[in-house]
Amino acid sequence: MGDPVQVGRMKNALVRSLAFPALVATGVVVLALGLMLASLGRNLHALAPLEVHLAAMKRVQQQSLDMQYALVRDQRGQESLDPPKLNALRNALFALARDPALLSAQARDAIGDAHALFETGTLPPQTILRDSVTLMHEALAAEARAHDALLKTIAARARQEFRLAAAALAVILAAGVIGFVLLRRRVLLPLRDLDRLMQRLARHDFAQVETHRADSLIAPLLDRYNDMVARLATLEAAQAQRQASLEQDVRNASRELIAYNR
């Protein structure tokens, strides 16, 4: 049987030899995870332009509806297209064309063209409104494309930052042979799932990452990603609902115009 004192010294030496590398590795892991959290925090702040742009798109939709309903009421004889009404619509178009929240130059041009129709002074009011509504639809479609491009840019930037931080973390974790299986199940697999979901985010797939099997170190990272995805899903659902409502309003107004002209 070995000397208990000698055995105790060997154990203490082993613990001391492993303690410093373990502390260093833990510190670097915490740093890498902190960078990931900071990256997701920046991406959460990056949602603000999406919210601002959605509000601008809503203003474009509302302006289109205002002109369309003005045309319908005129056709029904409920309210004439008098100069004050036309001036109000023209001024609204003038302000909308200079809205800094609009992202598409094509949309600005279309709104500017609609405003120019009111400036001609030679066209009948009904013709001005019909042509302006068509131009507003074109502006809205251009802004929808710009919105998709903005979402893809944010998703690509978030994915790039995440991959850089994940690569640093993966290098550190690769050196830790002890507990690798546990780390793989509780850290690497959730991070791989997160990377896959972030790639799908640009395709409007707002699935959330599972957190029940994740280690407590990366649980805040996954929770913040899920918060970001939930906010994106809410914004996109609201936009889809507004778009569907606008299309329904357009169809209703078109049916009313057709029925009235008959």
Sequence and secondary structure as in RCSB ss.txt:
>XXXX:A:sequence
MGDPVQVGRMKNALVRSLAFPALVATGVVVLALGLMLASLGRNLHALAPLEVHLAAMKRVQQQSLDMQYALVRDQ
RGQESLDPPKLNALRNALFALARDPALLSAQARDAIGDAHALFETGTLPPQTILRDSVTLMHEALAAEARAHDAL
LKTIAARARQEFRLAAAALAVILAAGVIGFVLLRRRVLLPLRDLDRLMQRLARHDFAQVETHRADSLIAPLLDRY
NDMVARLATLEAAQAQRQASLEQDVRNASRELIAYNR
>XXXX:A:secstr
   HHHHHHHHHHHHHHHHHHHHHHHHHHHHHHHHHHHHHHHHHHTHHHHHHHHHHHHHHHHHHHHHHHHHHHHH
HTSS   HHHHHHHHHHHHHHHT TT   HHHHHHHHHHHHHHHHSSS HHHHHHHHHHHHHHHHHHHHHHHHHH
HHHHHHHHHHHHHHHHHHHHHHHHH  TTHHHHIIIIIHHHHHHHHHHHHHTTT       TTS TTTHHHHHHH
HHHHHHHHHHHHHHHHHHHHHHHHHHHHHHHHHHHH 
